Structures are given as structure tokens and as C-alpha cells.
């Protein structure tokens, strides 16, 4: 296959946005599309090689996997080897255990499956996972395992170039449709798993067939449109864009246009062939490998989010390390006269098996290995009564997990008003609070049903068949509302009214700051800041200082934009208030009424014993549920 310098230059446009996006630069809000650019390039290059070799009957699976091993494994192994001791020195026991699992998953080419299974509410902060980025390598590796076999089988069944093209186009179309479906119904699986991402690689494969048949058709306009599409996605896409989905066609089709129409005669081809872009493209794989561990360990060792200056410096360090590993690790393994096939396969097998053994052992014995000693932040506690937020979070779920939501919780022999609390994790919090209030067992009996509000609108028949709903007199809606929830709340309320229910809507809780990549609460942070100040040695003084900080955060940061919503928490609550105003018999309650005492300028973040009442930005611990249950009773919260 003829070398195309513009393809190496295109790699630069893939890796730089990814690095700067993960570094936290908002200007590169869509930098994540760099991974999609890599997918298309990989599909194009691999297919270009396979077509020629299969047609000439020179294709060998052994040769193919040897080339992949030479390309992928040396630098990957090198980076993981360096990560292991740093992870042991800096990570908590739980994080080190997760890291150990990821080592095993990388070795089995299945890290995308691991991170998919870990994704969701209880996953550790993604920014603190050193090997998280290997999910994309796993997708490519799975493609390398399956795609050559598919081509060989189809070829032997009489599928020549044209029929192969349409077969691949058909499979790509199915994958794209699955991707769009997944973006709406299973976002996490859609993001990580190969069946939903395969169409991006196959788009590159289709481009390879086209170039093999027609060559690169020099076209300035088409190539320029392709580049603009990639740049548009890089700078104008953000976390609000469902991804991957049909939106992903923008960068993917942009890359395909560049592959098909950019050559040395076009402006785009000449631009991408500049030595700077080609040089960065050559080291792009190593740069991609290095950036996530460097950023993750920096965040693990930081109390606050690292500054932009620091992250820019680390991005530059990434490129320096990338050059070193490209020159001294990647490049030597590519020459067969220096490192023969037996050596590369032996190296690969020993490395991967070694990682499986090390990762499995580290996961099993993580507690005994006592990781994290180098990082004093791991051992910091507000007080002897304080515990890790991970443990506090798990404990807070313990109450509702004792029950099956599809079975009846209410005691129908008691003459109480049955109240069903509906919503996401915040409905769990409110259930715990009200369970510890004066209302429980005197005026009300409480049950909980976990769901996003928008899902209630879509699947109301499912909820209407639940025994707790059938026997509920009152529905309390308590959730962390997103755009879909707000849009569907009118219809949900109407359905509840039609079902003969009294309705209480509870607005969004204020979202307090978090630190150490969201693993520390505001209480943890304030206590750490004043840890050496003797004036806060008295618990009462420290309690007052922390709770004052919570009030300041509440009163001074009401305009803070929520990361997954196009407005502020206050704006969300204003939308809820407008909706409720349209229903005269629906009550609106504010959770901040039992959390804050404006006259004292205090919001309760810890109790008198310095036990945390929140385990993150706004979820209550069990102690928080007990504390706020008493506050709910004191202010007669359910009787506005």
C-alpha cells in the first residue's frame, strides 16, 4: 500500500483534541471525536492491506497478527509496566483493585467490556482510571480478530470486491442503526461495545475499497468539507450531544471525505502533510497511551482540579514521552531483522500472561498489599467518626435494597396515608429521610420506586401494575431532573391525576462542590484545608466552619451550571415551579428547607460528631437521613 503522509497528519488531528479534551480545555469540548477519527483511519489502513493480500492469495493470519503485535503491544506493555508501581503507591485499596481488574481486561483485549460493566452510578470517577482509554484499543483489537476472518470466509464463498463492499456496507448500516438505538436505550453499552462502534471502522473499510478501485480522486472542495466536518465536531460537539449516534456521522464522514479526496494536490492534503502534523501523527499512538495515566495520577494526587497551566504542561510532557517511547520502544519492534517473529510472539505471550497473573493477584490481595501509602490524601479523615464516601454511599442504599419494588411495602391494615416516592437516586435519599421522620408510622407509610421521570412517561403501564402504586394515596416525585424529565413532567403529573393520586413534586437539591475528582465532599475539603490550624481543633468550631461553608456554597453559587444540563440548578427548579403552577392541587416542596437555616447562615454538611451528612454533591448518608429526618419533623416539612 502506498504511503500517504496526509493520513499520518490526520492522526495528529485525532490525538491532539483527545488529549486537550481530557486535560479539561473547554475549547475542545468535542475532542472526544478524535477516537472516532482513529477508528476510521484504522479501518481504512487495515482493509487496504487485507484486500491486496487476499486477492493475491498472500494473506496469512499469522503475518497479520504479527504486524498487529509489533504495532500495538510494545508501547502498551511499556506504559502498563510503569503504571503498576505508581498505582500501588498512590491509589486507594478500592481504586487499586479496579486498576488491577483493568490490567487483566487489557491483556484479554476486553477492557471495553470491563469499563462497560463498571459504568453507571457506582463507578469511580473516570478521570482517575489510568487505563480507561484502552477501551478504544479493545474495540480495535476485537475488529482485528473478527474482520480478517470475515473477509477470508466471504472471499472463499465467492464474494469478490464489489460484493464484499456491499456486504460490509450492509453490516455497517446494521451497526449504525444499532448505535442510534443504543444512544437512546443503552448509552453505556453503546459507548463501549464493538457492535455499536463497528460501523465507524467499517466506514474506513468502505473507503479502502473505494480507493483501491478508483484511487484517491483529488478534490479540494470535498477534502475541505471533510476537514471542516471533523473540526466542527471537535469544537462544537459537547457532552450534551448523544454520542455515538447519528451525530457521529459528522466526524466519521468527514474523515472518509479526506481519505477519498485529499492528496498532495489539495490544500487539505498539503496541510496535513506538513512535517509538524506528520511528526505528531507518527507518535500519536504513544501519545494516546501516555495521556490518560499522566492525567489520572495527577488528579489522584490533587485535592482540587489541576489548573489549566498544569494540564497544559502535562500535555506537553505527554508528547515528549510519546516521542521517547515511539523512538526507543515502538520503532525497534517494527524491524523483523532486529526482532524476529518468534521473539515478538514470545514477548507478547509472556507480557499478556504476566499481566493476567499480576492483575488477578493484585485484585485478590489488594487489601494486604496496602496500596496508597505514598498519597497522604488517602488516609485523611475529618474525624474518627468519618468514613469513606464509597462506603457511605453503599450504606445509604442498604435500606431500599431490602425490598423488592415490584412487591407491596405498605401495611394495608394500618390506617395511614400511603406515599410512594418516585425518582432516581434522590428518591432513595428522600425515602431514607422520611423513614426517620415523625411522619413515618403515624401519618404516612412510605415506599419507593426507582426510575427516571422521563421513563415513567414512556412506561407508565409498567408502573401502574406495581402494587405500591396501586395502593398509594400520594405520589412524591423526587429526582435529579434532566431535560427529558422536565419535558415529560406535565404528562407524568396528568397520568398520576388520572390515576386518582395526590401529588407532591420535590425540586432539585442544590449541588455542592466536590473535590479530588468528585471523591471528596465539601466537608472533606474544608476539614483538610484547616487540618493544621489549631483554632479549629475544637470539634464544635470545625462543625460550625464546615456548615458555614455549605451555606456560602448554597447562597453564593446558585448560578453554577450543572455539567449534564443546559441550565443552572436554579433554572431547573424555576421550570419545575412553572409546571406545578399549572396544577392547583399539586404541592411543590424544597429539600433545602430542611438542609439549611438561612437565619443562622448554616447548611448542615456534618453533625455535631463530624459525621458527614452527604457522600457527594447532594446525596444523603444514612446519618444524614437520620439528621434530616429530625429536621423534617421539626419544621413540619410535609405540611407546607
C-alpha positions in Angstrom: 0.0 0.0 0.0 1.4 3.4 -1.0 2.3 5.6 2.0 0.0 8.7 2.4 1.6 11.3 4.6 -1.8 13.1 4.9 -3.1 10.1 6.9 -0.4 10.5 9.5 -1.3 14.2 9.6 -4.9 13.2 10.1 -3.8 11.2 13.2 -2.5 14.4 14.7 -6.0 15.9 14.3 -7.3 12.9 16.2 -4.8 12.7 19.1 -4.4 16.4 20.0 -8.1 17.1 20.6 -8.4 13.9 22.6 -5.5 14.9 24.9 -6.7 18.5 25.3 -10.3 17.4 25.9 -9.2 15.1 28.7 -7.0 17.8 30.0 -10.2 19.8 30.6 -9.9 22.5 28.0 -13.5 23.5 27.2 -12.4 24.9 23.8 -12.0 21.3 22.7 -15.5 20.3 24.0 -15.8 17.7 21.3 -12.3 16.5 21.4 -13.6 13.0 22.2 -14.3 12.6 18.5 -10.6 12.1 18.0 -11.2 8.4 18.9 -13.8 8.1 16.1 -11.2 9.6 13.7 -8.8 6.9 14.8 -11.4 4.2 14.2 -12.0 5.3 10.6 -8.2 5.5 9.9 -7.7 2.0 11.4 -10.5 0.6 9.3 -9.1 2.2 6.2 -5.4 1.1 6.7 -6.2 -2.5 7.8 -8.6 -3.1 5.0 -6.3 -1.6 2.4 -3.7 -4.2 3.4 -6.1 -7.1 3.6 -7.7 -6.5 0.2 -4.4 -6.7 -1.6 -3.1 -9.7 0.3 -6.3 -11.7 0.0 -6.6 -11.0 -3.8 -3.0 -12.1 -4.3 -3.6 -15.1 -2.1 -0.7 -14.0 0.1 -2.8 -13.3 3.2 -1.7 -15.1 6.4 -3.4 -14.7 9.7 0.0 -15.3 11.4 1.6 -12.5 9.5 -1.4 -10.2 10.2 -1.4 -10.8 13.9 2.4 -10.5 14.0 2.1 -7.0 12.4 -0.6 -6.1 14.9 1.5 -7.3 17.8 4.5 -5.3 16.6 2.4 -2.2 16.3 0.3 -2.4 19.5 1.9 -4.4 22.2 5.4 -3.0 22.9 4.4 0.6 23.8 1.2 -0.7 25.6 3.2 -3.1 27.7 5.8 -0.4 28.5 3.2 2.0 29.7 1.3 -0.5 31.8 4.6 -1.7 33.5 5.3 1.9 34.5 1.8 2.4 35.7 1.7 -0.6 38.1 4.1 0.8 40.8 2.7 4.3 40.6 -0.8 2.9 41.0 0.3 0.9 44.1 1.9 4.0 45.6 -1.0 6.4 45.0 -4.3 4.6 44.8 -6.8 3.6 47.5 -7.5 -0.1 48.0 -10.7 0.1 46.0 -9.2 2.1 43.2 -6.1 -0.2 43.0 -8.4 -3.2 42.9 -10.3 -1.7 39.9 -6.9 -0.9 38.3 -5.8 -4.5 38.7 -9.0 -5.7 37.0 -8.3 -3.3 34.1 -4.8 -4.8 33.7 -6.4 -8.2 33.2 -9.0 -6.9 30.9 -6.4 -5.1 28.7 -4.5 -8.4 28.4 -7.6 -10.2 27.3 -8.5 -7.4 24.8 -11.7 -6.8 26.7 -11.2 -3.6 28.6 -14.1 -2.0 26.8 -16.3 -4.8 28.3 -14.9 -4.2 31.8 -15.5 -0.5 31.7 -19.0 -1.0 30.3 -19.8 -3.3 33.2 -18.2 -0.9 35.7 -20.1 2.1 34.2 -23.1 3.6 35.8 -23.9 5.1 39.1 -21.3 3.4 41.3 -18.3 3.7 39.1 -15.2 5.6 40.3 -14.5 8.9 38.7 -13.5 8.2 35.1 -10.7 10.8 35.3 -8.9 8.7 37.9 -8.8 5.4 35.9 -5.3 5.2 34.4 -6.2 2.6 31.8 -9.7 3.8 30.9 -8.6 4.9 27.4 -7.7 1.3 26.5 -11.4 0.7 25.8 -10.9 2.0 22.3 -7.8 -0.3 21.8 -10.0 -3.2 22.8 -12.6 -2.2 20.2 -9.9 -2.1 17.5 -8.4 -5.4 18.7 -11.8 -7.1 18.5 -12.2 -5.7 15.0 -8.7 -7.2 14.1 -9.8 -10.6 15.4 -13.1 -10.8 13.5 -12.7 -8.7 10.3 -9.9 -10.6 8.6 -11.8 -13.9 9.2 -14.9 -12.4 7.8 -13.1 -11.2 4.6 -11.4 -14.6 4.2 -14.6 -16.5 4.6 -16.6 -14.2 2.3 -13.8 -14.4 -0.3 -13.9 -18.2 -0.3 -17.7 -18.1 -0.7 -17.3 -16.2 -4.0 -17.6 -12.6 -2.6 -15.2 -10.5 -4.7 -14.6 -6.8 -4.3 -18.0 -5.4 -5.3 -20.0 -8.0 -3.4 -17.6 -7.6 -0.4 -18.2 -3.9 -0.5 -21.9 -4.2 -0.3 -21.7 -6.9 2.4 -19.6 -4.6 4.6 -21.9 -1.7 3.8 -24.9 -3.8 5.0 -23.1 -4.8 8.2 -22.0 -1.2 8.8 -25.6 0.0 8.3 -26.9 -2.5 10.8 -24.2 -1.4 13.3 -25.1 2.3 12.7 -28.8 1.6 13.4 -27.9 -0.3 16.5 -25.7 2.6 17.6 -28.6 5.1 17.2 -30.9 2.7 19.1 -28.2 2.3 21.8 -27.7 6.0 22.2 -31.4 6.2 23.3 -31.8 3.0 25.2 -28.4 1.8 26.5 -25.9 4.7 26.3 -23.1 3.0 28.3 -23.1 -0.2 26.2 -23.4 2.0 23.1 -20.3 3.9 24.0 -18.0 1.0 24.9 -19.0 -2.1 22.9 -17.8 -3.0 19.5 -21.2 -3.9 17.8 -22.2 -0.2 18.3 -18.9 1.2 17.2 -18.1 -1.3 14.4 -19.7 0.9 11.7 -17.0 3.6 12.3 -14.2 1.1 11.5 -16.2 -0.3 8.6 -16.7 3.2 7.2 -12.9 3.2 6.9 -13.1 -0.2 5.3 -15.5 1.0 2.7 -13.2 4.0 2.0 -10.4 1.5 1.4 -12.4 -0.5 -1.1 -13.2 2.8 -2.9 -9.6 4.0 -3.0 -8.4 0.5 -4.2 -10.8 0.7 -7.1 -10.7 4.4 -8.1 -7.6 5.7 -6.4 -7.6 9.0 -4.4 -9.7 11.4 -6.5 -8.1 14.8 -5.9 -10.9 17.2 -5.0 -10.2 20.4 -3.0 -13.9 21.1 -2.2 -14.7 17.6 -1.0 -11.5 17.3 1.1 -12.1 20.8 2.6 -15.7 19.8 3.5 -14.3 16.7 5.2 -11.8 18.7 7.2 -14.4 21.2 8.3 -16.7 18.4 9.4 -14.0 17.0 11.6 -13.1 20.4 13.0 -16.8 21.3 13.6 -17.3 18.1 15.6 -14.1 18.8 17.6 -15.0 22.3 18.6 -18.8 22.4 18.6 -19.9 19.0 19.9 -20.1 18.6 23.7 -21.4 16.3 26.4 -25.0 17.2 25.5 -24.7 15.6 22.1 -25.8 11.9 22.2 -22.6 10.0 21.3 -22.1 7.8 19.5 -25.2 8.2 17.4 -26.2 9.6 14.0 -24.4 12.7 15.1 -21.1 10.7 14.9 -21.6 10.6 11.1 -20.3 14.2 11.1 -16.7 13.4 12.0 -16.8 9.9 10.5 -18.0 11.1 7.1 -15.5 14.0 7.3 -12.6 11.5 7.7 -14.0 9.4 4.8 -14.0 12.5 2.6 -10.4 13.3 3.5 -9.3 9.7 2.8 -11.1 9.7 -0.6 -10.3 13.2 -1.9 -7.2 14.6 -0.1 -3.8 14.2 -1.8 -0.7 16.3 -2.3 -2.6 18.3 -4.9 -5.2 19.5 -2.5 -4.9 22.2 0.1 -6.0 19.8 2.9 -3.6 17.1 1.7 -0.7 19.6 1.8 -1.8 21.0 5.2 -2.0 17.5 6.7 1.4 16.6 5.1 3.2 19.4 7.0 6.1 18.0 9.0 4.6 19.1 12.3 1.3 17.2 11.7 3.1 14.2 10.3 5.5 14.1 13.2 2.7 14.3 15.7 0.8 11.6 13.7 3.8 9.3 13.9 3.9 9.4 17.7 0.1 9.6 18.1 -0.3 6.1 19.4 2.2 6.5 22.1 0.8 9.9 22.9 -2.7 8.4 23.3 -1.3 5.7 25.6 0.5 8.2 27.8 -2.0 10.9 28.3 -4.6 9.2 30.4 -2.3 7.7 33.0 -0.4 11.0 33.4 -3.7 12.9 33.8 -5.3 10.3 36.1 -2.3 10.0 38.5 -2.1 13.8 38.7 -5.7 14.0 39.6 -5.3 11.2 42.2 -2.6 13.3 43.8 -4.5 16.5 43.7 -7.1 17.9 46.1 -8.7 20.3 43.6 -8.9 20.0 39.8 -5.5 20.7 38.4 -5.0 24.1 36.8 -5.1 24.7 33.1 -1.4 25.7 33.2 -0.5 22.4 34.9 -2.6 20.3 32.5 -1.1 22.1 29.5 2.4 21.3 30.9 1.3 17.7 31.3 0.1 17.6 27.8 3.5 18.8 26.6 5.1 16.1 28.8 2.8 13.6 27.1 4.2 14.5 23.7 7.8 14.3 25.0 7.2 10.8 26.5 5.4 9.8 23.3 8.4 10.7 21.2 10.7 8.7 23.5 8.5 5.6 23.5 8.0 5.9 19.7 11.7 6.0 19.0 13.0 3.6 21.6 10.1 1.2 22.1 7.7 1.2 19.1 10.2 1.6 16.3 12.7 -1.1 17.2 10.0 -3.8 17.3 8.8 -3.0 13.8 12.0 -4.3 12.2 11.9 -8.0 11.6 15.7 -8.2 11.0 16.2 -6.9 14.6 13.4 -8.7 16.4 12.1 -11.9 14.7 8.6 -13.4 14.7 9.4 -15.9 17.5 10.7 -13.1 19.7 7.7 -10.9 19.2 5.2 -13.6 19.9 7.1 -14.8 22.9 7.3 -11.3 24.2 3.6 -10.8 23.6 2.5 -14.0 25.3 4.8 -13.6 28.3 3.7 -10.0 28.7 0.0 -10.7 28.5 0.1 -13.8 30.6 2.2 -11.9 33.1 -0.3 -9.1 33.3 -3.1 -11.5 33.8 -1.3 -13.1 36.7 -0.2 -9.7 38.2 -3.6 -8.2 37.8 -5.5 -11.1 39.2 -3.2 -11.4 42.2 -3.3 -7.7 42.9 -7.1 -7.7 42.8 -7.4 -10.6 45.1 -4.7 -9.4 47.6 -5.3 -5.6 47.2 -6.1 -5.2 50.9 -3.0 -7.0 52.0 -0.8 -5.1 49.5 -1.8 -1.9 51.4 -1.7 0.5 48.4 -1.7 4.2 48.5 0.9 4.8 51.2 2.6 7.5 49.1 -0.6 9.5 48.9 -1.4 11.1 52.3 -4.8 12.2 50.9 -6.0 8.6 51.0 -5.7 8.3 54.8 -7.2 11.7 55.6 -10.4 11.7 57.7 -12.4 14.5 59.1 -12.7 12.7 62.4 -12.7 9.2 63.9 -16.4 9.0 63.1 -15.7 9.7 59.4 -15.6 7.0 56.8 -15.0 6.8 53.1 -17.7 8.2 50.8 -17.8 5.0 48.8 -18.7 3.1 52.0 -21.2 5.7 53.0 -22.8 5.6 49.6 -23.2 1.8 49.7 -24.7 2.0 53.2 -27.3 4.6 52.0 -28.6 2.1 49.5 -28.9 -0.7 52.1 -32.4 0.2 53.3 -34.2 0.2 49.9 -32.3 -2.9 48.7 -34.0 -4.9 51.4 -37.2 -4.7 49.5 -38.5 -5.7 46.0 -40.0 -2.7 44.3 -42.5 -4.9 42.5 -43.9 -6.2 45.8 -46.1 -4.4 48.3 -44.3 -2.4 51.0 -47.4 -0.8 52.6 -49.1 -2.3 55.6 -52.7 -2.1 54.5 -54.0 -3.0 58.0 -52.9 0.4 59.3 -54.9 3.5 58.5 -52.0 5.6 57.2 -51.7 7.6 54.1 -49.7 5.5 51.7 -47.0 7.7 49.9 -44.9 6.3 47.1 -41.7 8.2 46.4 -40.7 8.0 42.7 -37.5 9.2 41.0 -33.8 8.3 40.6 -31.2 8.0 43.4 -32.6 11.1 45.1 -35.9 9.3 45.7 -33.9 6.8 47.7 -32.5 9.7 49.7 -35.9 11.2 50.5 -37.2 7.8 51.4 -34.4 7.3 53.9 -35.1 10.8 55.3 -38.9 10.4 55.7 -38.4 6.9 57.2 -36.6 8.7 60.1 -39.2 11.4 60.4 -42.2 11.8 62.7 -44.5 11.1 59.7 -43.4 7.5 59.3 -45.8 5.2 61.2 -48.0 8.0 62.4 -49.5 9.8 59.4 -47.8 8.1 56.5 -46.5 4.8 55.3 -43.7 5.2 52.7 -42.5 3.1 49.7 -40.1 3.9 46.9 -39.9 3.2 43.2 -36.7 3.9 41.4 -37.0 5.4 37.9 -36.1 8.4 35.8 -39.2 10.6 35.4 -39.0 10.5 31.6 -39.0 6.7 31.8 -42.3 6.9 33.8 -43.8 8.7 30.9 -42.7 6.1 28.4 -43.5 3.1 30.5 -46.5 4.2 32.6 -48.3 0.8 32.2 -45.3 -0.9 33.9 -45.6 1.4 36.9 -49.4 1.3 37.1 -49.1 -2.5 37.6 -46.8 -2.2 40.6 -48.7 -3.0 43.9 -47.2 0.0 45.7 -48.5 2.3 43.0 -52.0 0.7 43.1 -52.3 1.3 46.8 -50.6 4.7 47.0 -52.7 7.6 48.0 -49.9 10.1 47.3 -47.1 10.2 44.8 -44.0 12.1 45.8 -41.8 12.9 42.8 -38.2 13.4 43.9 -35.4 13.2 41.4 -32.3 14.8 39.8 -34.3 16.1 36.9 -32.7 16.3 33.4 -34.0 17.9 30.2 -36.1 14.8 29.4 -37.6 14.7 32.9 -38.6 18.4 32.7 -40.1 17.9 29.3 -42.2 15.0 30.3 -43.2 16.1 33.8 -46.5 17.6 32.6 -47.7 14.4 31.1 -46.5 12.4 34.1 -48.5 14.6 36.5 -51.6 14.3 34.3 -51.3 10.5 34.4 -51.0 10.4 38.1 -54.0 12.7 38.5 -56.0 10.4 36.1 -55.0 7.5 38.4 -56.6 9.4 41.3 -53.3 10.2 43.2 -52.4 13.2 45.3 -49.1 14.6 44.0 -46.1 16.3 45.6 -43.2 17.5 43.5 -39.9 17.9 45.2 -37.4 20.1 43.3 -33.7 19.6 42.7 -31.4 19.7 45.6 -28.6 22.3 45.5 -25.4 20.7 44.2 -22.5 21.4 46.5 -18.8 21.4 45.2 -16.8 18.2 45.1 -13.1 17.7 45.2 -10.4 15.1 44.3 -12.3 14.3 41.1 -15.6 14.1 42.9 -14.3 11.6 45.5 -14.3 14.2 48.3 -17.3 16.2 49.6 -17.1 19.9 50.5 -16.8 18.8 54.2 -13.8 16.7 53.4 -12.1 19.6 51.6 -12.8 22.2 54.3 -11.5 19.9 57.0 -8.4 19.1 55.0 -7.7 22.8 54.4 -7.8 23.7 58.1 -6.2 20.4 59.3 -3.1 22.1 60.7 -4.9 25.2 62.1 -5.1 24.8 65.8 -8.0 27.3 66.0 -10.2 24.5 64.5 -9.0 21.8 66.9 -12.3 22.1 68.8 -15.0 19.9 67.1 -17.7 22.5 67.6 -15.7 25.2 65.9 -14.9 22.9 63.0 -18.5 21.8 62.7 -19.7 25.4 62.5 -16.9 26.3 60.0 -17.9 23.4 57.7 -21.6 24.1 57.9 -21.0 27.8 57.2 -19.0 26.8 54.1 -22.0 24.8 53.0 -24.3 27.8 53.4 -21.8 30.0 51.5 -21.7 27.5 48.7 -25.5 27.4 48.6 -26.1 31.1 48.8 -23.3 32.1 46.5 -23.2 29.5 43.8 -26.9 29.3 42.7 -25.8 30.1 39.2 -23.4 27.2 38.8 -24.2 25.3 35.7 -24.8 21.6 36.1 -22.4 19.6 34.0 -25.1 17.4 32.3 -27.8 20.1 31.9 -28.0 23.2 29.8 -29.0 25.4 32.7 -28.4 26.0 36.4 -30.0 24.2 39.2 -32.0 27.3 40.0 -33.3 27.4 36.4 -34.3 23.8 36.6 -36.2 24.5 39.7 -37.9 27.5 38.1 -39.0 25.2 35.3 -40.5 22.8 37.8 -42.3 25.6 39.6 -43.9 26.8 36.4 -45.1 23.3 35.6 -46.5 22.8 39.1 -48.3 26.2 38.9 -50.4 24.7 36.1 -51.8 22.2 38.6 -53.6 23.9 41.5 -53.8 20.8 43.6 -50.1 19.7 43.2 -47.7 20.7 46.0 -44.1 21.8 45.4 -41.5 21.2 48.2 -37.9 22.4 48.5 -35.4 20.0 50.1 -33.2 22.9 51.0 -35.7 23.9 53.6 -34.7 21.0 55.8 -31.0 21.3 55.0 -30.4 25.0 55.5 -31.3 27.5 58.2 -30.9 30.9 56.5 -31.4 32.9 59.7 -28.3 31.1 61.2 -26.5 31.2 57.8 -25.8 27.5 58.1 -26.4 24.5 55.9 -25.9 21.1 57.5 -23.0 19.2 56.0 -21.9 17.4 59.2 -23.5 16.7 62.5 -22.1 17.5 66.0 -19.8 14.4 65.8 -18.4 15.5 62.5 -20.2 12.7 60.7 -20.8 13.6 57.1 -24.4 14.1 56.0 -23.6 13.9 52.3 -21.4 11.4 50.5 -21.1 13.6 47.4 -22.6 16.8 45.9 -26.1 16.2 47.3 -26.9 12.5 48.3 -27.5 11.9 52.0 -25.6 9.4 54.1 -27.6 7.2 56.5 -26.6 9.6 59.3 -27.7 12.4 57.0 -31.1 10.7 56.6 -31.4 10.4 60.4 -30.3 14.0 60.9 -32.6 15.5 58.2 -35.4 13.2 59.3 -35.4 15.1 62.6 -35.2 18.4 60.7 -38.2 17.4 58.5 -40.1 16.7 61.7 -39.1 20.0 63.4 -40.2 22.2 60.5 -43.3 20.2 59.6 -41.9 19.9 56.0 -44.8 17.8 54.7 -47.3 20.4 55.9 -46.5 23.5 53.8 
